[in-house]
Amino acid sequence: MIDYCIKNQLDNSKRSTVNDVLTKLQQIQNNSIGVIELSHQLDIAQVTEIFIRINSKGVVLSQADFAMSKISSDDRYGGNQIRKTMDYFCHLMQKPEDFEAIRQNDTEFASSEDFAKIKWIINEHEDIYAPDYTDVLRVAFTFKFLRGRIADLVSLLSGRDFNTRDYQEAIAEESFAKLKEGVLEFVSKTNFQRYLMIVKSTGIISPSMIRSQNVLNFGYALYLLLRSKGENAAIIEKIVRRWMVLSILTGRYSGSPESTFDYDIKRFQANDPMEFLENTEAGELSDAFWNNILVTKLNTSVASSPMFHVFLMAQVKMGDCGFLSEQIDVKSLIEQRGDIHHIFPKKYLQKCGIKERGLYNQIANYVYTQSEINIKIKDQAPKDYMAPVKEQCTGGNAVYGGIDSLVKLEANMDANCIPQEIFNMDYTHFEDFLEKRRHLMAQKIQQYYELLR
């Protein structure tokens, strides 16, 4: 230390600082590192639980994290190769510009067949389904092992025989092999892109339109399963489309997704897939659902509500134009971030004494429209801004949008679920309007679901 201080011409205060730093550095060797020894008699489920509980004090870890640590640490059955396939696929989807860095820094993996199977992703520009490694793991496991609980994967990779409850190397080897097959099926360009086409065919054209990654994950697992069963491509599309929308409408994977994944994938495997779908529809999408339950679900002010997104999916699927728009459709408005307009303008309602946010922001008061139409409407009552619209449809000057006939206006109102009474409505009719529109929106969503058949 003295030589260092002299060489760098440090004064006494700086020498004191250097001395303090070195003293702290030397003390590291006296620090004790906590080591927890586990009995060899513990099974893998207990070890997993201990692992997760210990780490819950810092960054909360999941079963998927533990499964990944198990996969990464394997050097017998290609676990580390599987991990890299998942990690690099997900990373390159988000940051394709890192392709060259990965290729140069991990030359061994870059020369493998697995890398060749994922490099196509750098040219994929869709972001509707952007999985992370947890999603890849869940889909591959659910599809290939017909199970939904990731804890079971950890046990299988450890060689557990669920019947005899002992551990066998043959089971571990087979499990790693099956997992790799599932991962490669997931990252397949053909599978991934065909699944994305099915997703988009439901009317989902933006990642903002579907907030449930579990719906997308199970949809992909279902697609892969049906494909492996040799189902007709057209039948696969119908089943996957309808199941995804059914799952969104009923919140199927919002509670305990793992147990529901487990139940559903086993039923699709054991039964005729279309028959299982139709039986589920009969039980969960009955007349009571469409006429009552769905209407109640539409009674919310949460703009991110899955029900509002399904309504928008219906409008996209049906090619509807925005409110009071003659040519600009909802699809274009969503893609170009058009305005979500309050049919009863927020400032108008506030001015009239309706200041409860949960009321004026009801999703039944929302509609997509062009910015210029939204700006012109400003804070007028519906009866005040709809009167000029009717006039322009009978020869008057165009004020709001380009609709120039009563037939076109009626069609536009039907497409946007606007009750005909709107021409006479002011703030005193607001709650009546919301109730009427909820029923119209529910009817449109039902019609949309029928189109998916």
N, C-alpha and C positions, 0 to 999 in steps of 0.2 A: 504494500500500500504506500509506503514511504517513497519508493522509487517512482510510483505512478504520480504521486503528488508533486514531487520535485520536477519530473519530466514535463508535467502540464502546468507548472508554476502556479499551483493552487495556494491561496492564502489560508490562514488558520480556520476561518469560518467554513470554507469549502472543504477543508481537510476533515473537519468535524462531521460534516454531512456525509462524506464518503465513508468515514468510520462507522457512522450509525447504520448506513445501508449494508455494509459488509457484516456488521454484527447481526442484523436481522437475517441476512442470508445464511449465516452459519447456524442460526438457531433452528432453521428448517429441519436439520438432521435430528433434532431432539423432539420434533412433533410426532405424536403417535397417530397412526392411521387405523381407523376402525375396521375391524374385520369381523364379519358375521359368519360363523361356521354353521352350516345346516346339516342335519342328520341325513345320512344316506337312506334312511327309511322313509323320508318324505316323498310323496309322489309329485309328479310334475305340476299338478293343479295347485298344490300347497306352495310349491316353490314359486309359481307364477304369482300367487296372491301376495306372498311375502315381498317379492320383487316390486310389485306395483305399489304396495303400501309404503315401503321404504322411500320410494322415489316420489310419492305424492306430496312430500314436503317441499319439493322444488317444482320443476316443470311436471305437471301431471301426466303420467304415462298411461297408455292404454294397453289392452291385450294385443293390439296390432303392433305396438312398439316392442313388446316382449317377443312376439313372434318374429319380428324382423331381426332382433338381436340373436334369436335362435338360428335363423336362416344365415345371417352374416357370419356367425362363428363356426359354421359347418365347413370343414375342409375335406370331408369324405365323399359327399354326394352332390357336390356342386352348388351348395347353398349360397356361397359368396357370388357365384355367377348369376344366380337367380336374383339376388339382391341388386346387383348392378344393372341387370336388365330392367327391373322395375324403376330404380332410381333414375337411370339415364333417360328412360322413356319419358317419365314425368318431367324431368328437368328440361329436356330438349323441347318438349311441347311448350314450356313457358319461355325458355331462352334458347332458341335455335342457333343464336350467334355463338354459343359455347361449343358447338359441334367440333370445330377444329382443335380447341383446347383439350377436349376429352380424347379425341383421336390421338393427339400427340403425347398426352400425359399418361394415358392408360393404353399403351400399345398392345398389350396382351389381349385385353378385352376387345379392342378395336379390330383385331384380326380374327375375332371369333364369328361364328355363324349368328350368334345371338345379337351381336351389334349390327350385323347386316340386316337383321329382321326389324330393327327399330329405327334405323336412320331415316326412313321415309318420313318420320314425324316432323322433321325440320321444315318440310314443305306443306304441312297441314296448318291451315289458318283458321279453322273453326274453333271457337272457344265456348261453345254451348256445354260441352262436357270436357272439363279439364281435370282429370283425375290426379290425385297424389298417390304415393305408394300404398297408403292405407286402402284406398279405393281399389287399386289393382289387386291387392292381396285379398280383399273381401270378395270381389267378383270371381277371381280365379278359384278361390277356395269354395265358394258357394256352388259354382258351376261344376267343378271337377269332383268335389267330395260329397256333394248333395247335403251339405251341412251349413248352418248359419252362424255358429258360435266359434269365434276365432280361438277361444281357449281350447277347443277340440283340435284345432290345427297344431297348436303347441304340443299337445299330447301325442298326436300322430307323428309329428316330426321327431319326437323323442322315442317313438317305437311302441307306443301303448296299444295293447290289444284290449278293446273295450269290453270284450266278452269274458276273457280270463283275468283281466286287470293286471297283467304282467307286461313286461317290456321286451320287445324283440327287435333285433337289428334289421331283420327282413322288412318289418313294417315301416321302420324309419326310412330305409332305402326306397321302398315303394312310394312312401308319402312324398319324399323329395322329388321323385320322378313325376308323380302326378301333379304336384304343384308347378313344376317347370312346364309341363304340358299346358296347364291352365293359364300360366302367365304368357306363354307364347301365343296361345289362342287369343288372349286379351290384346296383345300388342300387334297382332296381325293386321296389316293394312286393309285387307279385304273385309275382315270382320268389323274393325273399328269404323271404317267409312260407311259400310252398309248399315250399321247400327245408328250412326249419326243421321243417315237419310231417313230412317224410321222415326227418330226423335223429331226431326224437322217436319216430317209429314203430319205430326200431331198439331202443328201450328206453333211449336216452340222455335222461335227464330232468334232469341237473345238469351244469354245466361241469366238476365234479370227476371225472366219469365218462369223460371223453375228454381226454387230455393232449396229443394230437397235432394241432396246428393244421393240419399238412399234410394229414391225412386229411380234415378238414373243408373245406380249401381245394380239394383235388382233387375231392371229392364235389360241391362247388358248380360247379366248372368242368365236370364231367361232366354235371351236371344241365342247365346252360345249353347245352352242346353238343347233348345229345340232344333238348332242346326245339327248338333251331334246326334240327335234322334232321327235325323233324316226327314224332318217335316218339310212340306212344300213351302217354297219361299214366300208365296202370297199368303199362306196361312200363318207363317211366322210373323209377317208384318202386321196382320190383323190382330193376332193375340198380343203381341208386344205393345202395340199402340193402345189398345183398349185397356190392357192391364196397367200401363203407366198412368193413364188418365184416371182410371178407377182408383188407383193408389193415391193420387193427388186429391181427388174429391173426398175420399173417405179418411185421409190422413193415416193410411195403412202402416206406414213405416215411421211415424212420428213418435211412437211410444217406446216399445221395446223392439227395435229393428232386428236384432239378432235372432230372437225367438221366432219372430214373424218370418224372417228370411228362411229359417230352418223349416218351419211348417210349410211355407209356400213352395219351396224348391222340391221338397219331398213329394208334395201332392202333384206338382206338374210332371214329375218323373214317374210316379206310380199310376197316374190316371191318364185318360185321354186329355191332352192339354186344352182343347177347345171345350170339352165337356166341363172340365174343372172351372174354366173361365166363366162359362154360361151359368153354372150353378152359383158361383160367387156373385155374379151380377144379379141373379134372381134374389139372392139373400140380402145384398147390400145396396142395390140400386133399384129398389122397388118404387111403386108410385108414391109411397109415403116419403121416400127420400127426395124425389124430384119436386113434389108438391109442398112439402113442409120442411124437412130437414135442411135441404139446400137453401131454401128461402131464408131460414133462420141463420145459416152460415154466412149468407150475404149481408146480414145485418151487422156490419162492423165498420170501423173507421181506420182499420189497419191497411194502409195502401199496399203493403207487401202480402196481403192475404192471398193464399193459394186460389181461393174462389175467384178473385178478380183476375188473376192471371189465367185461369181456365177460361173465363169469359173472353179475355183478349185472344187466347188461343183459338177460340171458336170464331172470333171475328177474322183472324188471319186465315184460318182454314176455309171460311166461307167467302173470302175476298171482299169483305165489307169496306166501304169508304168511311172516312172519318166523319164526325158529326158536322153536317151542313157542307160537306165537301162533295163535289161532283165527280172528281177523278182521283184525288189522292186517297189511297187506301190506308187502312190501319197498319198493315205490314210496313209500308214505307214510313209512316209516322213513327213507328217504334224504332225502326232501323235508323232514322234520322233524328231521333230524340225529339219528336213533336211534343206539343203541349198536352198535358192532361188537364182538361177544362172542368170547372165546376159548372154543372148545368144550371143550378141556382148559384150564381157567383158568390164567393165567400164574403167579399166586402158588402155586397147587397144584403146578405143575411145578417151580417154583423150590424149594419146600419139599421136594420129592422128589429134588432134586439135579440137575434139568435146568435149568441156568442159562445155557445158550448162547442168546443173543438170536435168532440166526439160525435156531434150531430151534423155540422156543416161539412165535415170531412168524411161522411159516409161514402163507401165505395159505390153505392147506388147513385151518388151525385157526381160520379166521375165519368168522363168520356174523353176519348182522344179526338183532337181537332187541330186544324192548322193554326199556327201562331197568329196569323193576321186576322183570322176569325175571332180567336180568343181575345185579342187586343181590342177589336171593335166592339165586342159585347160588353167589355168592361164590367160595370157593376149594375147592370140592368136586370129587372125582373124578367123571367121567361116570357110572360105575355107581351112585354114591351119590345124585346128583340125578335120574337117570333112573328110579330105582326108584319114588319118589313119583309121578312123571309117569304111570307105568304103572298105579299104584294108583288115581289119580284118574280113569283111563279105565275103571275097573271098579267104580265106585260110591264111591270114596274122596273125601275133601275135596280141592278144587282148591288146589294149592300153587303150581304154575308155569303161568301162563297159563290159558286157558279151555277147552283141548281136553279133551273128556269121553268120547271113545270111541277104541278101539284102531284103528278104521278111519281116523279123522281123524288120529291120531298117526302112523300109517304113511304117510299121504299127506303130512303135514308133513315127516317125515323124508326122504321121497323128493324133495320139492320143494327141500329144503336139502342134498341129497346126503349124508345122514348114514348110514353103514353100520349095518345091524341089530345088528352085534356091539357097538355102543356100550353096551348094557345091562350088559355084563360087563367093560367096559374100565377099567383104571386106568393109571397112568403107565408100567407095564411094556409096555403095548400101544400107546404113543403113536406110535412110528414106523410101526407096522403100520397104525394108523388113518390117518395122513397118506397113506400109499401107496394105501389103499383109497379114500379120499375124492378124491384127485387123479383117479383113474380115473372115479369117479362124476361129478365136475365136468366132465371132458372129454366124457363121454357127454352130459351136459346141454347143454353148449355146442354139440355137434354137432346135437342135436335142435332147439335154438334156431335154428341156421343154416338147417336145413331149413324152419323156419316162415317164413323170409324169402322163400322161393321164390314 
